[in-house]
Amino acid sequence: MTSEAIAVSKIRRRALLAGAGSAVMLAMTSKLQAEEAISGELVILNWLGGTELDMMHAIQRGFLAKHPGVTIREVAVTVQGDARGGIRAALLSGEVVDVIINTWPAFRKELADAGTLRPIDDQWKAFGWDKLISKSWRDLGSIGGATYGLTYTYGDRSGIWFKKEHLAKAGITAPPKTWDEFLATFPKLTQAGFAAPVAIPGKYWAHAEWFESLLLRTAGVETATKLAAHEISWTDPVVKTALMKYADMLNAGCCGASNIMLANDWDGEADQIFQANAKNYLLIGMWMNNRAKNDYKLIEGKDYSLFQFPALGMGHDDTSSVDAKEFLVTSNGANPKAADAFLDYWTSAEAANMLAKTGYASPSSATDASLYGEAQQVATKAVASSKLQFVLGDLLPGDLVDEYRVQLQKFLQSPTAANVDTVLAAIEAKARSSY
């Protein structure tokens, strides 16, 4: 190469480097300008409670630290069972909010059909969420090809919580892996002095958890999907089979008197296990991890853990029930820029790792998985290796889910084959008018 060519090459290289540097500086300046431009009040409709609410507030503070021009106002919805009624009431009363916390796919569709929600496909591209959130999670938040929900946490709903010292006291060396092994632990736990092996919170909704995992393990994901869409009847034999498995557990002496089951919600039954040391097993979502750490001051993996729903050997043991919580943005919100930035913050490593430290799983690939404790590792592994079905109750229309839960309360009071027929016939009658 001639000296003249070398000189030209150096000039070109310098120009390229200068251009690259300018592009980086421009991008950084644009980002800073965008952050500075976000200001004003961000209104969030929030129905969370307890330590889960504490977690939400902690991450909100992280967001506000990055966007000091923003203030957050919460429209709090008081929850007695299902929060959907309270959210509807708040919106119908004229509350204008920017962000809604949601966990029900059926409710998301209801809000989208009513024109309440704003799609976030443009934001997904502009913020580069596809680099952190997998397509499967985006699909989960989509309706008819448009994306509405950004999942910020998810949970294994087929995991059973237990306190390690309880099993040791009963001479049980490892969590049961099969249904028969699970039932066989009941007399051992009872003889060890515990009031009831299984905590069933039957007051509002949590008693349905057992039926929903049993439906998956006896009939599979496709059947559960068809039932949620009312493509098969609630009186179909496959549904009765699942409910009779539930009856087998009740009749094996799992849970004590039905009036005790119907008196407590999930948190009261958790207290019976982790504070009163009176009961042993609880099938509930991953928010239990946060409660165990923060309310009970227990050490994950040492004091308590989680095991996956026992295998039934009916060809569907590779299934799990899951839930997810998501953010929805409204079509009439007064501060869409702040709403979009708020969603973006939750995909970041900072927010994802705060979730992990408090016992929650984030779908963001920016999460440091080493922050997960034993229970969360069991749960995330199970979710990754399972055929998944969303919580059945979250997929049902609102009026049907109420009837479904009431009828399951009646089932708890009389878990006989004849009453199972009566219960399922009543749910089916309601389903015919709900779709």
C-alpha positions as CSV (number, residue, x, y, z in Angstrom):
1,M,0.0,0.0,0.0
2,T,1.4,3.4,-0.9
3,S,1.9,6.1,1.7
4,E,-0.9,8.1,0.1
5,A,-3.3,5.1,0.4
6,I,-2.3,4.6,4.0
7,A,-3.0,8.2,4.8
8,V,-6.5,7.9,3.2
9,S,-7.1,4.7,5.2
10,K,-6.2,6.5,8.4
11,I,-8.5,9.4,7.6
12,R,-11.4,7.0,6.9
13,R,-10.7,5.1,10.1
14,R,-10.7,8.3,12.2
15,A,-14.0,9.3,10.5
16,L,-15.6,6.0,11.3
17,L,-14.4,6.1,14.9
18,A,-15.6,9.7,15.3
19,G,-19.0,8.7,13.7
20,A,-19.3,5.7,16.1
21,G,-18.4,7.8,19.1
22,S,-20.9,10.4,18.0
23,A,-23.6,7.7,17.6
24,V,-22.9,6.5,21.1
25,M,-22.9,10.0,22.5
26,L,-26.1,10.7,20.6
27,A,-27.8,7.6,22.0
28,M,-26.7,8.4,25.5
29,T,-27.9,12.0,25.2
30,S,-31.2,10.8,23.7
31,K,-31.7,8.4,26.6
32,L,-30.9,11.1,29.2
33,Q,-33.2,13.6,27.4
34,A,-35.9,11.0,27.4
35,E,-35.5,10.3,31.1
36,E,-35.5,14.0,31.8
37,A,-38.7,14.4,29.7
38,I,-40.6,11.9,31.8
39,S,-42.3,13.8,34.6
40,G,-45.7,14.3,36.2
41,E,-48.0,11.9,38.1
42,L,-48.1,8.2,37.3
43,V,-51.3,6.6,38.5
44,I,-51.3,2.9,39.2
45,L,-54.3,0.8,40.0
46,N,-53.0,-1.6,42.7
47,W,-54.7,-4.4,44.5
48,L,-51.7,-6.2,46.0
49,G,-51.2,-6.5,49.8
50,G,-48.8,-7.7,52.5
51,T,-45.2,-8.4,51.6
52,E,-46.0,-8.5,47.9
53,L,-47.1,-4.8,48.2
54,D,-43.9,-4.1,50.0
55,M,-41.9,-5.6,47.1
56,M,-43.9,-3.5,44.6
57,H,-43.2,-0.3,46.6
58,A,-39.5,-1.1,46.8
59,I,-39.2,-1.4,43.0
60,Q,-41.3,1.7,42.5
61,R,-38.8,3.6,44.6
62,G,-36.0,2.2,42.3
63,F,-38.0,3.6,39.3
64,L,-38.5,7.0,40.9
65,A,-34.8,7.2,41.7
66,K,-34.1,7.0,37.9
67,H,-37.0,9.4,37.1
68,P,-37.0,12.0,39.8
69,G,-39.5,14.1,37.9
70,V,-42.2,11.5,38.3
71,T,-44.5,11.0,41.3
72,I,-46.6,7.9,41.8
73,R,-50.2,7.9,43.0
74,E,-51.9,4.5,43.8
75,V,-55.6,3.8,43.4
76,A,-55.8,1.0,46.0
77,V,-58.4,-1.7,45.6
78,T,-59.4,-3.6,48.7
79,V,-59.5,-7.4,47.9
80,Q,-61.9,-9.9,49.4
81,G,-61.2,-12.9,47.3
82,D,-61.1,-11.9,43.6
83,A,-59.9,-8.3,42.8
84,R,-61.6,-8.0,39.5
85,G,-64.9,-6.7,40.9
86,G,-63.0,-3.9,42.8
87,I,-61.0,-3.0,39.7
88,R,-64.2,-2.7,37.6
89,A,-65.8,-0.6,40.3
90,A,-62.8,1.8,40.4
91,L,-62.8,2.2,36.6
92,L,-66.5,2.6,36.3
93,S,-66.6,5.2,39.1
94,G,-64.4,7.5,36.9
95,E,-60.9,6.7,38.1
96,V,-58.4,7.5,35.4
97,V,-55.2,5.4,35.8
98,D,-52.1,4.9,33.7
99,V,-51.2,1.3,34.7
100,I,-53.3,-1.7,35.9
101,I,-51.8,-4.7,37.7
102,N,-53.5,-7.8,36.4
103,T,-53.2,-11.6,36.7
104,W,-56.3,-12.8,34.8
105,P,-56.0,-13.4,31.0
106,A,-59.8,-13.4,30.7
107,F,-60.0,-10.0,32.5
108,R,-57.3,-8.6,30.2
109,K,-59.5,-9.5,27.2
110,E,-62.6,-8.0,28.9
111,L,-60.7,-4.7,29.3
112,A,-59.3,-4.8,25.8
113,D,-62.7,-5.5,24.3
114,A,-64.1,-2.5,26.2
115,G,-61.4,-0.2,24.7
116,T,-59.8,0.4,28.1
117,L,-56.3,-0.8,27.2
118,R,-53.6,0.5,24.9
119,P,-51.5,-2.1,22.9
120,I,-47.8,-2.0,23.6
121,D,-46.3,-3.5,20.4
122,D,-44.6,-0.2,19.5
123,Q,-43.1,0.0,23.0
124,W,-41.9,-3.6,22.8
125,K,-39.9,-2.7,19.7
126,A,-38.7,0.7,20.8
127,F,-37.5,-0.4,24.2
128,G,-36.0,-3.7,22.9
129,W,-37.9,-5.9,25.3
130,D,-37.6,-8.8,22.8
131,K,-33.9,-9.0,23.9
132,L,-34.9,-9.6,27.5
133,I,-38.4,-11.2,27.4
134,S,-39.0,-14.3,25.4
135,K,-41.6,-14.6,22.7
136,S,-43.6,-17.1,24.8
137,W,-44.1,-14.4,27.5
138,R,-45.1,-11.9,24.8
139,D,-47.6,-14.3,23.4
140,L,-49.0,-14.9,26.9
141,G,-49.8,-11.1,27.1
142,S,-51.3,-10.9,23.6
143,I,-54.9,-10.9,22.3
144,G,-55.7,-11.4,18.6
145,G,-52.1,-10.6,17.6
146,A,-51.8,-7.4,19.6
147,T,-49.7,-7.3,22.8
148,Y,-51.3,-5.7,25.8
149,G,-49.6,-7.3,28.9
150,L,-46.0,-7.2,30.1
151,T,-45.4,-10.0,32.5
152,Y,-43.3,-8.9,35.4
153,T,-43.4,-12.1,37.6
154,Y,-44.6,-15.6,37.3
155,G,-45.1,-18.6,39.6
156,D,-45.4,-22.3,39.8
157,R,-48.9,-23.1,41.1
158,S,-48.3,-26.9,41.3
159,G,-45.7,-26.6,44.0
160,I,-46.4,-27.7,47.6
161,W,-44.8,-25.7,50.5
162,F,-43.6,-27.5,53.6
163,K,-41.5,-26.9,56.7
164,K,-38.5,-29.3,56.8
165,E,-38.6,-29.9,60.6
166,H,-42.2,-31.2,60.3
167,L,-41.2,-34.0,57.9
168,A,-38.2,-34.9,60.0
169,K,-40.3,-35.1,63.2
170,A,-42.7,-37.5,61.4
171,G,-39.7,-39.7,60.2
172,I,-40.2,-38.7,56.5
173,T,-36.8,-38.5,55.0
174,A,-37.7,-36.8,51.7
175,P,-40.8,-35.1,50.2
176,P,-43.2,-37.6,48.5
177,K,-42.8,-38.1,44.8
178,T,-46.0,-40.0,44.0
179,W,-49.6,-39.6,44.9
180,D,-49.7,-42.8,46.9
181,E,-46.5,-41.8,48.8
182,F,-48.1,-38.4,49.5
183,L,-51.3,-39.9,51.0
184,A,-49.1,-42.3,53.0
185,T,-47.5,-39.4,54.8
186,F,-50.8,-38.3,56.4
187,P,-50.9,-40.9,59.2
188,K,-47.3,-40.3,60.0
189,L,-47.8,-36.6,60.3
190,T,-50.9,-37.1,62.4
191,Q,-49.1,-39.5,64.7
192,A,-46.3,-36.9,65.1
193,G,-48.9,-34.6,66.7
194,F,-49.9,-32.3,63.9
195,A,-53.6,-31.3,63.7
196,A,-53.9,-31.8,59.9
197,P,-51.3,-32.7,57.2
198,V,-52.8,-30.5,54.5
199,A,-53.9,-26.9,54.9
200,I,-56.9,-26.1,52.7
201,P,-57.9,-22.4,52.6
202,G,-61.5,-22.7,51.6
203,K,-62.8,-19.3,52.5
204,Y,-62.6,-17.6,49.0
205,W,-60.7,-19.3,46.2
206,A,-57.5,-21.2,47.3
207,H,-59.3,-24.5,47.7
208,A,-59.5,-24.7,43.9
209,E,-55.8,-25.0,43.6
210,W,-55.9,-28.8,44.4
211,F,-58.6,-29.5,41.8
212,E,-56.7,-27.5,39.1
213,S,-53.4,-29.4,39.5
214,L,-55.3,-32.7,39.7
215,L,-57.2,-31.9,36.5
216,L,-53.8,-31.4,34.8
217,R,-52.3,-34.5,36.2
218,T,-55.3,-36.7,35.4
219,A,-56.4,-35.3,32.0
220,G,-53.6,-33.0,30.7
221,V,-53.2,-29.5,29.4
222,E,-55.4,-29.8,26.3
223,T,-58.4,-31.0,28.4
224,A,-57.9,-28.1,30.9
225,T,-57.7,-25.7,28.0
226,K,-61.0,-27.1,26.5
227,L,-62.7,-26.9,29.8
228,A,-61.7,-23.3,30.3
229,A,-63.2,-22.4,26.9
230,H,-66.2,-24.6,27.6
231,E,-65.4,-26.8,24.7
232,I,-66.1,-29.8,27.0
233,S,-68.8,-29.9,29.7
234,W,-68.1,-29.6,33.4
235,T,-70.0,-32.9,33.7
236,D,-67.6,-34.7,31.4
237,P,-66.2,-37.9,33.1
238,V,-62.6,-36.5,32.9
239,V,-63.6,-33.6,35.2
240,K,-65.3,-36.0,37.7
241,T,-62.1,-38.1,37.7
242,A,-60.0,-35.1,38.9
243,L,-62.5,-34.1,41.5
244,M,-62.7,-37.7,42.8
245,K,-58.9,-37.7,43.3
246,Y,-59.4,-34.6,45.4
247,A,-62.1,-36.6,47.3
248,D,-59.6,-39.4,47.8
249,M,-57.2,-37.0,49.6
250,L,-60.0,-35.6,51.8
251,N,-61.3,-39.0,52.7
252,A,-57.7,-40.1,53.5
253,G,-57.8,-37.7,56.5
254,C,-55.8,-34.9,55.0
255,C,-57.5,-31.8,56.3
256,G,-59.7,-31.9,59.3
257,A,-63.3,-30.6,59.5
258,S,-64.8,-28.7,56.6
259,N,-65.9,-25.7,58.8
260,I,-62.2,-25.2,59.6
261,M,-61.3,-25.2,55.9
262,L,-64.0,-22.7,55.1
263,A,-63.0,-20.4,57.9
264,N,-59.5,-19.4,56.6
265,D,-57.9,-17.8,53.6
266,W,-54.5,-18.8,52.3
267,D,-52.6,-16.5,54.7
268,G,-54.3,-17.9,57.8
269,E,-53.6,-21.4,56.7
270,A,-49.9,-20.5,56.0
271,D,-49.8,-19.2,59.6
272,Q,-51.0,-22.6,60.8
273,I,-48.0,-24.3,59.1
274,F,-45.1,-21.8,59.5
275,Q,-46.1,-20.1,62.8
276,A,-48.4,-22.4,64.8
277,N,-46.7,-25.7,63.5
278,A,-50.1,-27.3,63.4
279,K,-50.3,-28.3,59.7
280,N,-47.8,-29.4,57.1
281,Y,-48.5,-28.9,53.4
282,L,-49.8,-25.8,51.5
283,L,-50.5,-25.7,47.7
284,I,-50.3,-22.0,46.9
285,G,-48.5,-19.5,44.6
286,M,-44.9,-18.3,44.8
287,W,-45.8,-15.2,46.8
288,M,-45.6,-17.7,49.8
289,N,-41.8,-17.5,49.4
290,N,-41.9,-13.8,50.1
291,R,-44.2,-14.2,53.1
292,A,-42.0,-17.0,54.5
293,K,-38.9,-14.8,54.2
294,N,-40.3,-11.5,55.4
295,D,-43.2,-12.3,57.7
296,Y,-42.0,-15.5,59.3
297,K,-38.3,-14.6,59.1
298,L,-37.5,-18.2,57.9
299,I,-34.5,-19.2,55.8
300,E,-35.3,-20.6,52.4
301,G,-33.9,-24.1,51.9
302,K,-33.0,-24.5,55.6
303,D,-36.4,-24.0,57.3
304,Y,-38.8,-24.5,54.5
305,S,-38.9,-25.5,50.8
306,L,-41.1,-26.6,48.0
307,F,-41.8,-29.9,46.2
308,Q,-43.6,-30.4,42.9
309,F,-47.1,-31.9,42.8
310,P,-46.8,-35.7,43.3
311,A,-47.0,-37.9,40.2
312,L,-50.2,-39.8,39.6
313,G,-48.9,-42.1,36.8
314,M,-51.8,-41.3,34.5
315,G,-49.7,-40.0,31.6
316,H,-49.7,-36.3,32.5
317,D,-47.2,-35.8,35.2
318,D,-45.2,-33.4,33.0
319,T,-47.7,-30.7,33.6
320,S,-47.9,-27.6,35.9
321,S,-50.3,-24.9,36.7
322,V,-48.8,-21.4,36.5
323,D,-49.8,-17.9,37.1
324,A,-48.3,-14.6,36.0
325,K,-48.7,-11.0,37.0
326,E,-48.6,-8.3,34.3
327,F,-48.8,-4.6,33.7
328,L,-51.5,-3.2,31.4
329,V,-51.5,0.4,30.2
330,T,-54.7,2.2,29.7
331,S,-56.0,4.0,26.5
332,N,-57.0,7.1,28.5
333,G,-54.1,7.4,30.9
334,A,-52.8,11.0,31.4
335,N,-49.1,10.0,31.4
336,P,-48.4,7.4,28.8
337,K,-44.6,8.3,28.7
338,A,-44.2,7.5,32.4
339,A,-46.3,4.4,32.1
340,D,-44.1,3.1,29.3
341,A,-40.9,3.9,31.2
342,F,-42.3,2.2,34.3
343,L,-42.9,-1.0,32.3
344,D,-39.4,-0.7,30.8
345,Y,-37.8,-0.5,34.3
346,W,-39.3,-3.8,35.3
347,T,-37.4,-5.6,32.5
348,S,-34.1,-4.2,33.8
349,A,-31.5,-6.2,35.8
350,E,-32.0,-3.9,38.7
351,A,-35.7,-4.6,39.1
352,A,-35.4,-8.3,38.1
353,N,-32.8,-8.8,40.8
354,M,-34.9,-7.0,43.4
355,L,-37.7,-9.5,42.6
356,A,-35.3,-12.4,42.9
357,K,-34.0,-11.3,46.3
358,T,-37.5,-11.1,47.7
359,G,-38.4,-14.6,46.5
360,Y,-40.1,-13.9,43.1
361,A,-39.2,-15.0,39.6
362,S,-38.8,-12.5,36.8
363,P,-39.2,-13.5,33.1
364,S,-36.4,-11.0,32.2
365,S,-33.2,-12.7,31.0
366,A,-31.3,-9.9,32.8
367,T,-32.0,-11.7,36.1
368,D,-29.1,-13.1,38.1
369,A,-30.4,-16.6,38.6
370,S,-27.9,-17.2,41.4
371,L,-30.1,-15.0,43.6
372,Y,-32.8,-17.6,43.6
373,G,-33.1,-19.8,46.7
374,E,-33.9,-23.5,46.9
375,A,-37.6,-23.2,46.6
376,Q,-37.5,-20.8,43.7
377,Q,-35.0,-23.0,41.9
378,V,-37.3,-26.0,42.3
379,A,-40.2,-23.9,40.9
380,T,-38.4,-22.4,38.0
381,K,-36.9,-25.8,37.0
382,A,-40.4,-27.3,37.1
383,V,-41.9,-24.5,35.0
384,A,-39.1,-24.8,32.5
385,S,-39.6,-28.6,32.1
386,S,-43.4,-28.8,32.1
387,K,-46.3,-28.4,29.8
388,L,-48.0,-25.4,31.3
389,Q,-51.6,-24.3,31.8
390,F,-52.7,-21.0,33.3
391,V,-54.6,-21.1,36.6
392,L,-58.0,-22.4,35.5
393,G,-59.9,-19.9,37.7
394,D,-58.1,-17.0,36.0
395,L,-59.3,-18.1,32.6
396,L,-63.0,-18.3,33.5
397,P,-65.6,-15.5,33.1
398,G,-66.2,-13.6,36.3
399,D,-69.7,-14.9,37.0
400,L,-68.7,-18.5,36.3
401,V,-65.6,-18.4,38.5
402,D,-67.7,-17.3,41.4
403,E,-70.0,-20.2,41.0
404,Y,-67.1,-22.6,40.4
405,R,-65.6,-21.7,43.8
406,V,-68.8,-21.8,45.7
407,Q,-69.6,-25.2,44.3
408,L,-66.1,-26.5,45.3
409,Q,-66.8,-25.2,48.8
410,K,-70.0,-27.4,48.8
411,F,-67.8,-30.3,47.6
412,L,-65.5,-29.8,50.6
413,Q,-68.4,-30.3,52.9
414,S,-69.4,-33.6,51.3
415,P,-66.7,-35.2,49.1
416,T,-68.9,-38.1,47.8
417,A,-69.4,-39.3,44.3
418,A,-73.1,-38.3,44.4
419,N,-72.2,-34.8,45.5
420,V,-69.5,-34.5,42.9
421,D,-72.2,-35.0,40.3
422,T,-74.4,-32.4,41.9
423,V,-71.5,-29.9,42.1
424,L,-70.4,-30.3,38.5
425,A,-73.9,-30.1,37.2
426,A,-74.3,-26.7,39.0
427,I,-71.1,-25.4,37.5
428,E,-72.1,-26.6,34.1
429,A,-75.5,-24.9,34.3
430,K,-73.8,-21.6,35.1
431,A,-71.3,-22.1,32.3
432,R,-74.0,-22.4,29.7
433,S,-75.1,-18.9,30.4
434,S,-71.6,-17.5,30.8
435,Y,-70.1,-18.0,27.3
